[in-house]
Amino acid sequence: MKRINLLTGAAIVAVLFTVSVILFFVFSSPCLILKNSDTGEIIASFPVNDGDEFSVTFIHSVNNSPVTDVYQIRTGKMYVDRTIYYAFGAGVQTEIEEGQSLEYGSDGAMIVSGFNKLMDRLSYIVGTVSDHILHINGKDISLRELCGKNTTVQFVTGRRFISVRNDEPGNQ
């Protein structure tokens, strides 16, 4: 009799676990999640799908020109896709590596693409002199306003429960 109760209990746990996993995937969506690197606190999350892109634009601290890093979501992970910049100088790429290409935009931008590099860890320190702007889902979001100056913001991908609230700029 004790063995039957043990098997019944194990079966109930297995069923509850399976139902929990199914519900999580039904009621959650893939997201780009911004966290405070120091505290682990989730600052914001943004729904994303495979193939979606997001970018971070900032004024380079050495050559004082705009730099935009563009990332793409692939199979739920972040990949560096291309970098857009307007001036050569310390801290920006000066050589094209194998598999990469350089194109020029109509506004004179230099666009280096072909990185195809998985970013397991992606962090930015939000500027104190100039802002970092996150462009995602057609919106430009000031990381200074969202996170605060000098905050180290970690970008990760994951799943979040779907919220009926729509807090701008990202659903918490």
Protein Blocks (a to p, Z undefined) as FASTA:
>chain_A
ZZmmmmmmmmmmmmmmmmmmmmmmmmgccddddddfknopafbdcdddehiacddddddf
klopacddddddeehiacdfbdcdfbecehiafbdcehiacdddfkopacdehklpacfb
acddddfkbccdddeehiacdfklmnoghiacddddddddddfbdcdfbdZZ
